[in-house]
Amino acid sequence: MTISLYNTLTGKKEIFIPLREGKVGMYVCGPTVYDSCHIGHARSAIVFDVITRYFKACGFDVTYVRNFTDVDDKIINRANQLGISSHEVSEKYIREFYADMDALYVERPTHEPYATKHISEIIELVETLIQKNSAYEIDGDVYFRVESFADYGKLSGRKLEDMEAGARIDVDQRKDNPFDFALWKSAKPDEPSWESPWGPGRPGWHIECSAMSSKYLGERFDIHGGGKDLIFPHHENEIAQSEAAHSKPFVNYWVHNGFVNIDSEKMSKSLGNFLLIKDVLKRYHPEAIRLFLLSSHYRSPIDFIEQSMDEASQGLDKIYSLMDRLNKAGIRSEAETSGDYRHRFSEAMNDDFNTAKGIGILFEAVRTINRTLDEGPAGEASRKTIACTRLDLEKMGNVLGILHENPEDYFNRKKNAAIEEEAIDAAWVEEMIQSRKLARKEKNWAKADQIREALEKMNIIIEDRPDGTIWKVMK
């Protein structure tokens, strides 16, 4: 079994070779907790959740670290707006973040460090950089000297001399180079601060991740991830300061997910198309959101439109309908039997975590089982084959982070949500079902079909069972 992944650092797919056999160390930049999280945050979290799930499914021991940036200019500004402390702001939005992630079935990482709880490690790293003449202190501020790192720009492909020639930045005359970046910021009135060898102050953004990643994963580790927007300057600066401090390669593989656009436009508060996770969850099942966000390759941009979300919802309905059908037929998973679908799914995931192709294989399995069941009562050999394919479905679902609910609960949840959101009159639906039952008893098949069709136009599907008729809301 060989996994290949696209390495932003080299610009090509590479075979994954862990630093320690059978183990994976991965760091992913988490949120700066000053506001509610949007659907772009959800994509990053779900992408790396699936990558972690897949490594584990392949037998790797994964140490997954995702941080919280809980001290930052944006947090301080929000605290001033709300008239509360920076700590209160960060704690409020950390709670919101957990609520969003739990709702989306994103598993908790191995470690979730807070920047403010790692000040001593940050100070120690800054001191090392000063000792190596890669950083300098001016009036309580400490800056990284970019010209001291010959490979600066190797991740983003930007050359320092080109950036300097086209620079349009506010020049701090105290700095050796306009692109030298802050490692430590001297304290300002009414801002959170900590004591340091350079006086009271707080860390810069970039140094936080270098300090926390090295504490939990070592000075060199396997994978560093995040959104494409972090390639420059954040990840570029992480490389520079980490490799300057430790004199060794920082990360072997850099993995970046693409953006989420809204109706073909980049998300922007000024355009009013900023979709918060908690608002999307009010409209769509969390597993439908996962299916949608995984339906394109993680490196590609994805366009959030209502039609795509409806298609993801309908696809999820099909999966749960099949699981419900299998439950009623008494066909359970065939333990420890791997079928062809799971093998092909693994091949897709081994090729740079191609969830889009993997989801296509999952739906192919759904269609195959449905066709087999449609042919009539399954014999012993056929039941065994179906049971094997069901196990494949469950294993694929586990990697994708879906199929957490039993089918009955899933459809009841959808029914209740539809009744609340779309004002479906449950009593009226039950009355229509009773009218259809009477029509069937009187052999008035035309009327019975008319009632079924009327309900289907409202996305209400009825199912006749030996113990009565049930109804589901499908979308």
C-alpha positions in Angstrom: 0.0 0.0 0.0 1.5 3.3 -1.2 0.1 6.7 -0.5 1.1 9.7 -2.7 0.3 13.3 -1.9 0.9 16.6 -3.6 3.7 18.5 -1.9 3.3 22.3 -2.2 7.0 22.6 -1.5 8.1 20.7 -4.5 5.1 21.3 -6.7 4.5 17.6 -7.5 3.0 14.4 -6.1 5.3 12.4 -4.0 5.3 9.0 -2.3 4.5 9.4 1.4 7.5 8.1 3.4 7.0 8.8 7.2 9.9 9.8 9.3 9.1 7.0 11.7 7.7 3.8 10.2 4.0 3.3 10.9 3.6 6.8 12.4 2.4 10.1 11.1 3.0 13.5 12.6 0.7 16.2 11.2 0.2 19.9 12.2 -2.7 21.9 10.8 -3.2 25.6 11.4 -6.4 26.1 13.3 -8.6 29.2 13.6 -7.9 32.7 14.9 -10.7 32.8 17.4 -12.2 36.3 17.0 -15.4 35.5 15.1 -17.8 32.6 14.1 -16.3 30.1 11.6 -17.4 30.1 8.0 -17.8 27.3 5.4 -14.2 27.8 4.3 -13.0 26.8 7.8 -15.3 23.8 7.6 -13.6 22.6 4.4 -10.1 22.8 5.9 -11.3 21.0 9.0 -13.1 18.3 7.1 -10.3 17.7 4.6 -7.7 17.1 7.3 -10.2 15.1 9.3 -10.6 12.7 6.4 -6.8 12.6 5.8 -6.4 11.6 9.5 -9.2 9.1 9.3 -7.6 7.5 6.2 -4.2 7.2 7.7 -5.7 5.5 10.7 -7.7 3.2 8.5 -4.4 2.2 6.8 -3.0 1.3 10.2 -0.9 4.4 10.9 -0.5 5.8 14.4 -1.4 9.4 13.8 -0.4 12.4 16.0 -2.6 15.2 14.8 -2.1 18.7 16.1 -4.4 21.7 15.4 -3.8 24.9 17.2 -5.9 27.9 18.4 -4.5 31.3 17.8 -6.0 33.0 20.8 -3.9 36.2 20.9 -3.9 38.4 17.8 -4.7 41.9 16.6 -8.1 40.8 15.3 -9.0 39.3 18.7 -7.9 42.5 20.5 -9.9 44.6 18.1 -13.0 42.5 18.6 -12.6 42.7 22.4 -12.5 46.5 22.2 -15.6 46.5 20.1 -17.5 44.3 22.5 -16.1 45.9 25.7 -14.8 42.5 27.0 -11.4 41.0 27.5 -9.4 39.2 24.7 -9.6 36.0 26.8 -13.4 36.2 26.9 -13.5 36.7 23.1 -11.3 33.8 22.4 -13.1 31.5 24.8 -16.5 32.4 23.3 -15.4 31.6 19.8 -13.5 28.4 20.8 -16.8 27.2 22.2 -18.5 28.0 19.0 -15.8 26.3 17.0 -16.2 23.1 19.0 -20.0 23.2 18.5 -19.6 23.6 14.7 -16.9 20.8 14.5 -18.9 18.4 16.7 -22.0 19.0 14.6 -20.0 18.2 11.4 -18.6 15.0 13.0 -15.0 16.3 12.9 -13.0 14.2 15.2 -10.9 16.0 17.9 -7.1 16.1 17.1 -4.6 14.5 19.4 -3.5 17.9 20.7 -5.2 21.3 20.5 -2.7 23.8 21.9 -3.5 27.4 22.7 -0.9 30.0 21.8 -1.3 31.8 25.1 -0.4 28.5 27.0 2.9 28.2 25.2 4.5 31.5 25.8 7.6 30.0 27.4 8.3 27.8 24.4 7.8 30.8 22.1 10.2 33.0 24.1 12.8 30.2 24.0 12.5 29.9 20.3 12.9 33.6 19.8 16.0 33.6 22.0 17.5 30.9 19.9 17.0 32.9 16.7 18.6 36.0 18.3 21.6 33.9 19.4 22.0 32.6 15.8 21.8 36.2 14.5 18.6 35.4 12.6 16.6 37.9 14.7 17.2 41.2 16.4 15.5 43.3 19.0 14.5 47.0 18.7 12.7 48.9 21.5 11.1 45.7 22.9 10.1 44.4 19.5 11.9 41.4 18.0 12.1 40.8 14.2 13.2 37.9 12.1 16.0 38.8 9.6 14.7 37.4 6.3 18.0 38.0 4.5 19.6 35.6 7.0 17.6 32.7 5.5 18.9 32.0 2.0 15.9 29.8 1.1 13.3 32.4 1.9 10.4 32.1 -0.6 11.0 28.4 -1.4 7.4 27.4 -0.5 5.5 30.2 -2.2 8.0 30.6 -5.1 8.4 34.2 -4.3 11.9 35.7 -4.5 12.9 38.2 -1.9 14.6 40.5 -4.4 11.4 40.6 -6.6 9.2 41.3 -3.6 11.5 44.2 -2.6 11.4 45.7 -6.0 7.6 45.7 -6.1 7.0 46.4 -2.5 4.2 48.7 -1.5 4.2 48.4 2.3 4.4 50.7 5.2 8.1 50.8 5.9 9.2 50.7 9.5 12.5 52.5 9.4 13.8 50.6 12.4 13.8 47.3 10.5 16.8 46.0 8.6 14.5 44.9 5.7 10.9 45.9 5.1 10.0 42.2 4.9 11.5 41.3 8.3 8.5 40.1 10.4 7.7 40.3 14.0 8.5 37.5 16.4 7.6 39.4 19.5 5.6 42.6 19.9 6.2 45.1 22.7 3.2 45.7 25.0 0.7 48.5 24.1 -1.8 50.0 26.5 -4.8 47.8 27.3 -3.4 44.8 25.4 -2.7 41.4 26.8 1.0 40.9 27.5 3.6 38.6 29.1 7.0 39.2 30.6 10.0 38.4 28.3 13.7 39.2 28.1 12.8 42.2 25.9 10.1 43.5 28.2 6.4 42.9 28.4 4.7 42.0 25.1 3.1 39.2 23.1 4.1 36.8 20.3 3.8 37.3 16.6 1.5 35.0 14.7 4.1 33.0 12.8 6.3 32.1 15.7 3.3 30.6 17.6 2.9 27.7 15.2 6.6 27.0 15.0 6.9 26.7 18.8 3.7 24.6 19.2 4.4 22.2 16.3 8.0 21.5 17.5 6.8 20.9 21.1 4.3 18.2 20.1 5.9 16.8 16.9 9.6 17.6 17.2 11.8 19.9 15.2 11.1 18.0 12.0 7.8 16.2 11.2 5.8 14.7 8.3 2.9 16.9 7.2 2.0 20.5 7.7 -1.4 21.6 6.4 -3.8 24.5 6.0 -5.7 26.6 3.5 -3.9 27.9 0.4 -4.2 31.4 1.8 -1.7 30.5 4.4 1.1 29.6 2.0 2.4 33.2 2.1 3.4 34.7 4.4 2.4 32.4 7.3 3.8 29.1 6.2 6.7 30.7 4.4 7.7 32.5 7.6 7.2 29.3 9.7 9.8 27.5 7.5 12.3 30.4 7.7 12.2 30.7 11.5 12.0 27.0 12.2 14.8 26.0 9.9 17.0 28.9 11.0 16.5 27.9 14.6 17.0 24.1 14.3 19.3 23.9 11.3 17.3 21.1 9.7 14.4 20.7 7.3 11.1 21.7 9.1 8.4 19.7 7.3 8.6 16.9 4.7 5.2 17.5 3.0 3.1 20.7 2.8 -0.6 20.1 2.0 -3.0 22.9 1.2 -6.7 22.9 0.5 -8.5 25.1 -2.0 -11.0 27.9 -1.3 -14.8 27.7 -1.1 -16.5 30.2 -3.4 -20.1 31.3 -3.2 -21.9 31.3 -6.5 -18.6 31.5 -8.3 -17.4 34.5 -6.2 -14.8 34.5 -3.4 -16.4 34.8 0.0 -16.4 38.3 1.3 -18.2 40.2 4.0 -18.4 43.2 1.8 -20.3 41.2 -0.8 -22.6 39.8 1.8 -21.9 36.2 0.7 -20.2 35.1 3.9 -21.6 31.7 5.0 -21.2 30.8 8.6 -21.1 27.1 9.5 -23.9 27.4 12.1 -26.2 29.0 9.4 -25.5 26.3 6.8 -26.2 23.6 9.5 -29.7 25.1 10.0 -30.5 24.2 6.3 -28.6 21.1 5.6 -27.7 17.8 7.3 -24.1 17.9 8.5 -23.2 14.7 6.5 -24.6 16.4 3.4 -22.3 19.3 4.0 -19.4 16.8 4.4 -20.4 15.0 1.1 -20.5 18.3 -0.7 -17.2 19.6 0.6 -15.5 16.3 -0.3 -17.1 16.0 -3.8 -14.3 18.0 -5.3 -10.6 17.3 -5.0 -9.3 19.0 -1.8 -6.8 21.1 -3.8 -9.4 22.5 -6.2 -11.7 25.4 -5.5 -15.3 24.4 -4.8 -18.4 26.5 -5.6 -21.1 26.5 -2.9 -24.5 26.8 -4.6 -27.9 25.6 -3.6 -28.1 23.1 -6.4 -24.9 21.4 -5.3 -26.1 21.2 -1.7 -29.4 19.8 -2.8 -27.6 17.1 -4.9 -25.5 16.2 -1.9 -28.6 15.9 0.3 -30.3 13.7 -2.3 -27.2 11.5 -2.5 -27.2 11.1 1.3 -30.8 10.2 1.2 -30.0 7.4 -1.3 -27.3 6.0 1.0 -29.5 6.0 4.0 -32.4 4.6 2.1 -30.2 1.6 1.0 -29.0 1.1 4.6 -32.7 1.1 5.7 -33.5 -1.4 3.0 -30.7 -3.7 4.1 -31.7 -3.5 7.7 -35.3 -4.6 6.8 -33.9 -7.5 4.7 -31.8 -8.5 7.6 -28.5 -8.2 5.7 -25.7 -7.1 8.0 -22.0 -6.6 7.3 -19.9 -9.6 6.4 -17.2 -9.3 9.1 -13.5 -9.0 8.0 -14.4 -9.5 4.3 -13.1 -6.8 2.0 -14.8 -6.3 -1.4 -13.7 -4.8 -4.6 -15.3 -1.4 -3.9 -13.2 -0.8 -0.8 -10.1 -1.7 -2.7 -10.9 0.7 -5.5 -11.8 3.4 -2.9 -8.4 2.9 -1.3 -6.7 3.3 -4.7 -8.5 6.6 -5.1 -7.5 7.8 -1.6 -3.9 6.6 -2.1 -3.8 9.0 -5.1 -3.5 12.3 -3.2 -6.7 11.7 -1.1 -9.0 11.8 -4.1 -12.3 11.9 -2.2 -14.2 13.0 -5.3 -13.4 9.7 -7.0 -13.9 7.8 -3.8 -17.4 9.1 -3.4 -18.2 8.1 -7.0 -17.1 4.5 -6.1 -19.3 4.6 -3.0 -22.4 5.5 -5.0 -21.5 2.8 -7.5 -21.7 0.3 -4.7 -25.1 1.8 -3.6 -26.5 1.3 -7.1 -25.2 -2.2 -7.4 -26.8 -3.4 -4.2 -30.1 -1.7 -5.1 -30.1 -3.5 -8.5 -29.4 -6.8 -6.8 -32.2 -6.3 -4.3 -34.6 -5.2 -7.0 -34.1 -8.6 -8.8 -36.0 -10.3 -5.9 -35.3 -12.3 -2.8 -31.5 -12.8 -2.5 -30.2 -16.3 -2.2 -27.4 -17.3 0.2 -24.6 -16.5 -2.2 -26.1 -13.2 -3.2 -26.8 -12.2 0.5 -23.1 -12.9 1.3 -22.0 -10.7 -1.6 -24.4 -7.9 -0.5 -23.2 -8.2 3.1 -19.6 -7.9 1.9 -20.5 -4.7 -0.1 -22.3 -3.3 2.9 -19.1 -3.6 4.9 -17.3 -1.8 2.1 -19.9 1.0 2.3 -19.5 1.3 6.1 -15.7 1.4 5.8 -15.8 4.0 3.1 -18.4 6.0 5.1 -16.1 5.9 8.2 -13.3 7.5 6.2 -15.6 10.1 4.8 -17.2 10.8 8.2 -20.7 9.8 7.2 -23.3 7.2 8.2 -23.2 8.1 11.9 -27.0 7.7 12.3 -29.2 4.7 11.9 -31.6 5.2 9.0 -34.8 5.5 11.0 -33.3 8.3 13.1 -31.9 10.0 10.0 -35.3 10.1 8.2 -37.1 11.2 11.4 -34.6 14.0 11.8 -35.2 15.1 8.2 -39.0 14.8 8.6 -39.0 16.9 11.8 -36.7 19.5 10.2 -38.9 19.7 7.1 -42.1 20.1 9.2 -40.5 22.9 11.1 -38.8 24.7 8.1 -41.3 24.1 5.3 -44.5 24.1 7.4 -45.5 20.6 6.4 -48.7 19.6 8.1 -47.9 16.2 9.5 -51.5 15.6 10.4 -52.6 16.3 6.9 -50.0 13.9 5.5 -51.2 11.2 7.9 -54.8 11.9 6.7 -53.7 11.6 3.0 -52.0 8.2 3.8 -55.3 7.0 5.5 -57.2 8.1 2.4 -54.8 6.2 0.2 -55.2 3.2 2.4 -59.0 3.3 2.0 -58.7 3.8 -1.8 -56.4 0.7 -2.0 -58.9 -1.3 0.1 -61.7 -0.2 -2.3 -59.4 -1.1 -5.3 -59.5 2.5 -6.4 -55.9 2.3 -7.7 -56.1 5.6 -9.7 -57.0 7.6 -6.5 -54.3 5.8 -4.5 -51.7 6.7 -7.2 -52.9 10.3 -7.3 -52.4 10.6 -3.6 -48.9 9.1 -3.8 -48.0 11.5 -6.7 -49.3 14.5 -4.8 -47.1 13.6 -1.8 -44.1 13.0 -4.0 -44.4 16.6 -5.4 -43.9 17.8 -1.8 -40.8 15.6 -1.6 -42.7 13.2 0.7 -42.0 9.5 -0.1 -44.3 6.8 1.3 -43.3 3.3 2.0 -45.8 0.4 2.6 -44.7 -2.1 5.2 -46.3 -5.2 6.7 -47.0 -3.2 9.9 -48.3 -0.1 8.1 -47.2 2.8 5.9 -44.5 5.2 6.8 -43.5 8.5 5.2 -40.1 10.3 4.7 -39.1 13.7 3.5 -36.5 13.5 0.7 -34.6 16.3 -0.8 
